[in-house]
Amino acid sequence: MSISRESADAYWKENVRIILSYLVVWFVVSYGCGILFVEQLNSIPFFGFELGFWFAQQGSIFVFCGLIVAYAISMNNLDEKYDVHE
């Protein structure tokens, strides 16, 4: 199966946009919520813990796992859109 140059460029551009958007979410949650905004988040109780502590210890891991699933779904949809799926 062959894909045109224009289609391949559009596919790659969307692929990079998806990757960058998920990386921004990952950075904001892990660095922002776990380090930068921890003092503000600690004023919010969450299941008996301070929210900033929870994000630093477990929340960012849960978000990261969710991002892996979301990325796989996004890439499957992108592959089908450009007809390069398996």
ChimeraX commands (.cxc) that place a marker at each C-alpha (Angstrom):
marker #1 position 0.00,0.00,0.00 radius 0.5
marker #1 position 1.45,3.33,-1.05 radius 0.5
marker #1 position 0.63,6.71,0.42 radius 0.5
marker #1 position 1.11,10.02,-1.40 radius 0.5
marker #1 position 3.71,12.51,-0.25 radius 0.5
marker #1 position 1.04,15.10,0.70 radius 0.5
marker #1 position -0.90,12.51,2.66 radius 0.5
marker #1 position 2.25,11.32,4.42 radius 0.5
marker #1 position 3.14,14.89,5.37 radius 0.5
marker #1 position -0.37,15.52,6.72 radius 0.5
marker #1 position -0.24,12.23,8.64 radius 0.5
marker #1 position 3.11,13.14,10.21 radius 0.5
marker #1 position 1.92,16.67,11.09 radius 0.5
marker #1 position -1.14,15.28,12.89 radius 0.5
marker #1 position 1.00,12.62,14.58 radius 0.5
marker #1 position 3.37,15.27,15.97 radius 0.5
marker #1 position 0.40,17.41,17.12 radius 0.5
marker #1 position -1.05,14.43,19.02 radius 0.5
marker #1 position 2.30,13.61,20.63 radius 0.5
marker #1 position 2.94,17.21,21.67 radius 0.5
marker #1 position -0.54,17.62,23.14 radius 0.5
marker #1 position -0.15,14.49,25.28 radius 0.5
marker #1 position 3.35,15.57,26.35 radius 0.5
marker #1 position 1.97,18.93,27.49 radius 0.5
marker #1 position -0.70,17.20,29.57 radius 0.5
marker #1 position 1.91,14.85,31.03 radius 0.5
marker #1 position 4.22,17.77,31.90 radius 0.5
marker #1 position 1.49,19.86,33.50 radius 0.5
marker #1 position 0.24,16.98,35.62 radius 0.5
marker #1 position 3.59,15.57,36.70 radius 0.5
marker #1 position 5.64,18.74,37.05 radius 0.5
marker #1 position 2.93,21.32,37.54 radius 0.5
marker #1 position 0.62,19.48,39.92 radius 0.5
marker #1 position 3.37,17.50,41.64 radius 0.5
marker #1 position 5.93,20.30,42.11 radius 0.5
marker #1 position 4.90,23.81,41.06 radius 0.5
marker #1 position 1.32,23.97,42.37 radius 0.5
marker #1 position 1.71,21.53,45.26 radius 0.5
marker #1 position 1.14,24.16,47.96 radius 0.5
marker #1 position -2.14,25.33,46.43 radius 0.5
marker #1 position -3.31,21.77,45.78 radius 0.5
marker #1 position -2.44,20.66,49.30 radius 0.5
marker #1 position -5.26,22.84,50.63 radius 0.5
marker #1 position -7.72,20.49,48.88 radius 0.5
marker #1 position -8.44,17.19,50.68 radius 0.5
marker #1 position -8.65,14.10,48.47 radius 0.5
marker #1 position -9.59,10.75,50.04 radius 0.5
marker #1 position -7.90,11.79,53.28 radius 0.5
marker #1 position -4.72,13.04,51.59 radius 0.5
marker #1 position -3.61,16.44,50.41 radius 0.5
marker #1 position -4.25,16.70,46.65 radius 0.5
marker #1 position -0.72,17.92,45.86 radius 0.5
marker #1 position 0.80,14.96,47.70 radius 0.5
marker #1 position -1.57,12.58,45.91 radius 0.5
marker #1 position -0.61,13.96,42.47 radius 0.5
marker #1 position 3.09,13.72,43.29 radius 0.5
marker #1 position 2.81,10.12,44.52 radius 0.5
marker #1 position 0.04,8.46,42.52 radius 0.5
marker #1 position -2.04,10.86,40.45 radius 0.5
marker #1 position 0.58,11.53,37.82 radius 0.5
marker #1 position 1.07,7.78,37.36 radius 0.5
marker #1 position -2.67,7.29,36.81 radius 0.5
marker #1 position -2.75,10.16,34.35 radius 0.5
marker #1 position 0.30,8.74,32.54 radius 0.5
marker #1 position -1.41,5.35,32.17 radius 0.5
marker #1 position -4.53,7.10,30.88 radius 0.5
marker #1 position -2.41,9.01,28.38 radius 0.5
marker #1 position -0.96,5.74,27.07 radius 0.5
marker #1 position -4.46,4.42,26.41 radius 0.5
marker #1 position -5.59,7.73,24.88 radius 0.5
marker #1 position -2.50,7.82,22.64 radius 0.5
marker #1 position -3.11,4.28,21.39 radius 0.5
marker #1 position -6.75,5.14,20.58 radius 0.5
marker #1 position -5.73,8.41,18.91 radius 0.5
marker #1 position -3.12,6.71,16.76 radius 0.5
marker #1 position -5.52,3.95,15.74 radius 0.5
marker #1 position -8.02,6.61,14.65 radius 0.5
marker #1 position -5.29,8.51,12.78 radius 0.5
marker #1 position -4.10,5.33,11.04 radius 0.5
marker #1 position -7.65,4.59,9.90 radius 0.5
marker #1 position -8.15,8.18,8.74 radius 0.5
marker #1 position -5.11,7.95,6.45 radius 0.5
marker #1 position -5.73,4.28,5.58 radius 0.5
marker #1 position -2.41,3.03,6.96 radius 0.5
marker #1 position -3.89,0.72,9.59 radius 0.5
marker #1 position -3.10,-2.96,9.82 radius 0.5
marker link #1:1,2 radius 0.2
marker link #1:2,3 radius 0.2
marker link #1:3,4 radius 0.2
marker link #1:4,5 radius 0.2
marker link #1:5,6 radius 0.2
marker link #1:6,7 radius 0.2
marker link #1:7,8 radius 0.2
marker link #1:8,9 radius 0.2
marker link #1:9,10 radius 0.2
marker link #1:10,11 radius 0.2
marker link #1:11,12 radius 0.2
marker link #1:12,13 radius 0.2
marker link #1:13,14 radius 0.2
marker link #1:14,15 radius 0.2
marker link #1:15,16 radius 0.2
marker link #1:16,17 radius 0.2
marker link #1:17,18 radius 0.2
marker link #1:18,19 radius 0.2
marker link #1:19,20 radius 0.2
marker link #1:20,21 radius 0.2
marker link #1:21,22 radius 0.2
marker link #1:22,23 radius 0.2
marker link #1:23,24 radius 0.2
marker link #1:24,25 radius 0.2
marker link #1:25,26 radius 0.2
marker link #1:26,27 radius 0.2
marker link #1:27,28 radius 0.2
marker link #1:28,29 radius 0.2
marker link #1:29,30 radius 0.2
marker link #1:30,31 radius 0.2
marker link #1:31,32 radius 0.2
marker link #1:32,33 radius 0.2
marker link #1:33,34 radius 0.2
marker link #1:34,35 radius 0.2
marker link #1:35,36 radius 0.2
marker link #1:36,37 radius 0.2
marker link #1:37,38 radius 0.2
marker link #1:38,39 radius 0.2
marker link #1:39,40 radius 0.2
marker link #1:40,41 radius 0.2
marker link #1:41,42 radius 0.2
marker link #1:42,43 radius 0.2
marker link #1:43,44 radius 0.2
marker link #1:44,45 radius 0.2
marker link #1:45,46 radius 0.2
marker link #1:46,47 radius 0.2
marker link #1:47,48 radius 0.2
marker link #1:48,49 radius 0.2
marker link #1:49,50 radius 0.2
marker link #1:50,51 radius 0.2
marker link #1:51,52 radius 0.2
marker link #1:52,53 radius 0.2
marker link #1:53,54 radius 0.2
marker link #1:54,55 radius 0.2
marker link #1:55,56 radius 0.2
marker link #1:56,57 radius 0.2
marker link #1:57,58 radius 0.2
marker link #1:58,59 radius 0.2
marker link #1:59,60 radius 0.2
marker link #1:60,61 radius 0.2
marker link #1:61,62 radius 0.2
marker link #1:62,63 radius 0.2
marker link #1:63,64 radius 0.2
marker link #1:64,65 radius 0.2
marker link #1:65,66 radius 0.2
marker link #1:66,67 radius 0.2
marker link #1:67,68 radius 0.2
marker link #1:68,69 radius 0.2
marker link #1:69,70 radius 0.2
marker link #1:70,71 radius 0.2
marker link #1:71,72 radius 0.2
marker link #1:72,73 radius 0.2
marker link #1:73,74 radius 0.2
marker link #1:74,75 radius 0.2
marker link #1:75,76 radius 0.2
marker link #1:76,77 radius 0.2
marker link #1:77,78 radius 0.2
marker link #1:78,79 radius 0.2
marker link #1:79,80 radius 0.2
marker link #1:80,81 radius 0.2
marker link #1:81,82 radius 0.2
marker link #1:82,83 radius 0.2
marker link #1:83,84 radius 0.2
marker link #1:84,85 radius 0.2
marker link #1:85,86 radius 0.2
view
